[in-house]
């Protein structure tokens, strides 16, 4: 079982830099399997499949939040 979720890095916004967002896949016990930075002025939807492409997911139950209720994500 693995969970995918995006988070904003607290305190990462400065006067000259946008906030840093990360998308991560984690095991149930809290082990991070993969993580990548989301492009500025974007969201986690376009980063979903590239993140999962780095993992071996055969036989894995994948848990996501509602933002990933996209047809392409469900068929991935």
C-alpha positions as CSV (number, residue, x, y, z in Angstrom):
1,X,0.0,0.0,0.0
2,X,1.3,3.5,-0.9
3,X,-0.2,7.0,-0.5
4,X,0.5,9.9,-2.8
5,X,0.0,13.5,-1.6
6,X,1.3,17.0,-2.3
7,X,2.5,19.4,0.4
8,X,3.7,23.0,0.5
9,X,7.1,23.4,2.2
10,X,6.3,25.6,5.2
11,X,8.3,28.8,5.2
12,X,9.6,28.4,1.6
13,X,8.0,31.5,0.2
14,X,10.2,34.6,0.2
15,X,10.0,38.0,-1.2
16,X,11.6,36.9,-4.4
17,X,10.8,33.2,-4.6
18,X,7.5,31.3,-5.0
19,X,6.4,28.7,-2.5
20,X,8.0,25.2,-3.0
21,X,5.5,22.4,-3.5
22,X,6.4,18.7,-3.3
23,X,4.6,15.5,-4.4
24,X,5.5,12.3,-2.6
25,X,4.6,8.7,-2.5
26,X,4.9,7.0,0.9
27,X,4.5,3.6,2.4
28,X,2.0,3.0,5.1
29,X,4.8,3.1,7.7
30,X,6.0,6.6,6.6
31,X,8.9,5.6,4.3
32,X,9.1,8.0,1.4
33,X,9.3,5.9,-1.8
34,X,9.7,8.9,-4.2
35,X,9.4,12.6,-4.1
36,X,9.6,15.4,-6.6
37,X,9.2,19.2,-6.7
38,X,6.1,20.5,-8.5
39,X,6.8,23.1,-11.1
40,X,6.0,26.7,-10.0
41,X,2.6,28.0,-11.1
42,X,1.4,24.4,-11.4
43,X,-0.2,21.8,-9.2
44,X,0.3,18.1,-8.4
45,X,-1.9,16.8,-11.2
46,X,0.7,16.9,-14.0
47,X,3.4,15.6,-11.6
48,X,1.4,12.4,-10.7
49,X,2.3,10.1,-13.5
50,X,6.0,11.1,-13.7
51,X,6.4,10.5,-10.0
52,X,4.8,7.0,-10.2
53,X,6.8,6.1,-13.3
54,X,9.9,5.9,-11.0
55,X,8.3,3.2,-8.9
56,X,7.4,-0.5,-9.2
57,X,3.7,-0.6,-8.4
58,X,2.6,-4.1,-9.4
59,X,0.3,-5.4,-6.7
60,X,0.3,-2.1,-4.8
61,X,-2.9,-0.4,-3.6
62,X,-2.5,3.3,-4.3
63,X,-4.2,5.8,-2.1
64,X,-4.6,9.5,-3.2
65,X,-6.7,12.5,-2.3
66,X,-9.6,13.9,-4.2
67,X,-7.5,16.0,-6.6
68,X,-6.4,12.8,-8.3
69,X,-9.9,11.7,-9.3
70,X,-8.9,12.2,-12.9
71,X,-9.7,9.6,-15.5
72,X,-6.1,9.3,-16.6
73,X,-4.9,8.8,-13.1
74,X,-7.5,6.0,-12.5
75,X,-6.4,4.1,-15.6
76,X,-2.7,4.6,-14.9
